[in-house]
């Protein structure tokens, strides 16, 4: 295949852009996970906040990714950081939603039993609610990870780097080999993310029999 020939003949370039892509998506996922899980816990603890945030999340998911990236540019310019910010914001949405729904779905009887055993609210969260909700939370992280790998290709539009550079160059130069030289590693990275986080989700479901 012409794409494989391109990758083999431009190994350093593809490796550099692949590393940029991994760094961008990994950092965005870490930020999104921290914010999304914390907000999901707060939402489950404060029903009014949770319902409002869930409504905002549903609306936010309807915004096209390229539009979200475009909205960030006037705020902090172009380059790695605005791309990271846009990806993190996008990643918060499924993680928050799954965390909120997972914690809200813990049976009231389970909480009451924990209270009856003398556990504090913090202990109930750590030892009861989060373990039960872990598979659902992981499903949100998996969604954010896979979407992040794909959406990160749009970072090239604002100079954020990554494999999207090759895809855009391939389109501009009408060079299918260059285009596929960027698209194939993105596809492989998305599959890797799906298998990795999907496997973790399966392990958690089996561990907690959810």
WOKA-V311016 format. One record per residue. SS is DSSP state (helix for helix, strand for strand, loop for the rest). PHI is phi in whole degrees, -180 to 180 (NA if undefined). OMEGA is omega in degrees with one decimal (999 if undefined). Layout:
# WOKA-V311016
SS_PHI_OMEGA ; SS_PHI_OMEGA
This chain:
# WOKA-V311016
loop_NA_-179.8 ; helix_-63_-179.5 ; helix_-64_178.8 ; helix_-66_176.4 ; helix_-62_179.1 ; helix_-63_-178.8 ; helix_-62_-178.5 ; helix_-66_-178.4 ; helix_-86_179.1 ; loop_-132_-173.9 ; helix_-60_-177.6 ; helix_-66_179.0 ; helix_-64_-179.1 ; helix_-64_179.7 ; helix_-64_179.7 ; helix_-65_-179.7 ; helix_-69_176.6 ; helix_-64_178.1 ; helix_-62_176.8 ; helix_-59_-178.9 ; helix_-64_-179.8 ; helix_-65_179.6 ; helix_-62_-178.8 ; helix_-62_-177.4 ; helix_-72_-179.9 ; helix_-67_179.3 ; helix_-65_179.3 ; helix_-63_180.0 ; helix_-67_178.8 ; helix_-64_178.8 ; helix_-66_-179.0 ; helix_-62_179.8 ; helix_-65_179.8 ; helix_-62_-177.9 ; helix_-71_-175.5 ; helix_-64_-179.8 ; helix_-70_178.7 ; helix_-62_179.8 ; helix_-68_178.5 ; helix_-65_176.9 ; helix_-64_178.8 ; helix_-63_-179.6 ; helix_-65_178.8 ; helix_-70_-179.9 ; helix_-83_-177.6 ; loop_-121_-172.9 ; helix_-52_-178.5 ; helix_-63_177.5 ; helix_-64_-178.1 ; helix_-63_-179.5 ; helix_-66_179.3 ; helix_-65_-179.3 ; helix_-65_178.4 ; helix_-66_177.5 ; helix_-64_178.5 ; helix_-64_178.5 ; helix_-62_179.5 ; helix_-62_178.1 ; helix_-68_-178.2 ; helix_-61_-179.3 ; loop_-69_179.5 ; loop_-83_179.7 ; loop_-78_178.7 ; loop_-58_-176.6 ; helix_-60_-179.1 ; helix_-66_177.6 ; helix_-69_178.8 ; helix_-63_177.6 ; helix_-63_178.8 ; helix_-64_179.7 ; helix_-70_-177.9 ; helix_-77_-174.7 ; helix_-56_179.8 ; helix_-63_-177.2 ; helix_-81_-174.8 ; helix_-133_174.1 ; loop_84_-177.5 ; loop_-118_179.2 ; loop_117_-174.9 ; helix_-64_-171.3 ; helix_-67_175.7 ; helix_-64_176.8 ; helix_-64_178.2 ; helix_-62_-179.3 ; helix_-63_-179.4 ; helix_-63_179.5 ; helix_-65_180.0 ; helix_-65_178.8 ; helix_-60_179.6 ; helix_-64_-178.3 ; helix_-72_179.9 ; helix_-62_-170.6 ; helix_-58_-179.6 ; helix_-68_-179.7 ; helix_-70_177.5 ; helix_-61_-176.5 ; helix_-58_-178.2 ; helix_-69_178.3 ; helix_-65_179.7 ; helix_-61_-178.1 ; helix_-67_179.1 ; helix_-64_-179.9 ; helix_-70_179.7 ; helix_-67_-177.8 ; loop_-88_176.9 ; loop_-66_-177.0 ; loop_-56_179.0 ; helix_-60_-179.8 ; helix_-63_178.7 ; helix_-67_177.9 ; helix_-64_-179.0 ; helix_-63_178.0 ; helix_-65_178.9 ; helix_-66_177.0 ; helix_-62_179.0 ; helix_-63_178.0 ; loop_-87_174.7 ; loop_87_179.5 ; loop_-80_176.1 ; loop_-80_179.5 ; helix_-60_179.4 ; helix_-65_179.1 ; helix_-68_177.4 ; helix_-64_179.0 ; helix_-62_-174.2 ; helix_-74_-171.6 ; helix_-97_-176.9 ; helix_-120_-170.7 ; helix_-69_-178.6 ; helix_-65_176.6 ; helix_-58_179.5 ; helix_-65_-177.1 ; helix_-85_-172.5 ; helix_-53_179.5 ; helix_-62_179.9 ; helix_-70_176.9 ; helix_-62_179.7 ; helix_-64_177.1 ; helix_-62_176.8 ; helix_-67_177.7 ; helix_-65_178.2 ; helix_-61_178.8 ; helix_-60_-179.8 ; helix_-64_-179.0 ; helix_-66_-178.0 ; helix_-67_177.7 ; helix_-64_-179.5 ; helix_-62_178.4 ; helix_-60_-179.3 ; helix_-71_-176.2 ; helix_-67_-179.6 ; helix_-61_176.9 ; helix_-64_-179.9 ; helix_-75_178.7 ; helix_-61_179.8 ; helix_-62_-179.9 ; helix_-65_-177.8 ; helix_-119_175.8 ; loop_73_-178.4 ; loop_-84_179.0 ; loop_81_-179.4 ; loop_92_-175.6 ; loop_-68_175.2 ; helix_-60_177.1 ; helix_-58_-179.7 ; helix_-66_-179.5 ; helix_-65_178.5 ; helix_-65_177.8 ; helix_-62_179.7 ; helix_-63_177.7 ; helix_-68_-177.4 ; helix_-64_-176.8 ; loop_-93_-175.7 ; loop_52_-177.5 ; loop_-117_-177.7 ; helix_-59_-178.7 ; helix_-65_178.8 ; helix_-67_178.8 ; helix_-59_-179.5 ; helix_-70_176.1 ; helix_-64_173.6 ; helix_-92_-175.3 ; helix_-72_-177.9 ; helix_-64_176.5 ; helix_-63_176.8 ; helix_-63_178.9 ; helix_-62_179.5 ; helix_-65_179.8 ; helix_-68_178.2 ; helix_-65_178.1 ; helix_-65_178.2 ; helix_-61_179.3 ; helix_-64_179.6 ; helix_-62_-178.7 ; helix_-67_-178.2 ; helix_-66_-177.3 ; helix_-74_174.3 ; helix_-65_176.8 ; helix_-65_177.7 ; helix_-64_178.0 ; helix_-62_179.7 ; helix_-64_178.2 ; helix_-61_-179.8 ; helix_-66_179.6 ; helix_-65_178.5 ; helix_-69_-177.9 ; helix_-66_-175.8 ; helix_-110_174.7 ; loop_52_-179.7 ; loop_-97_999
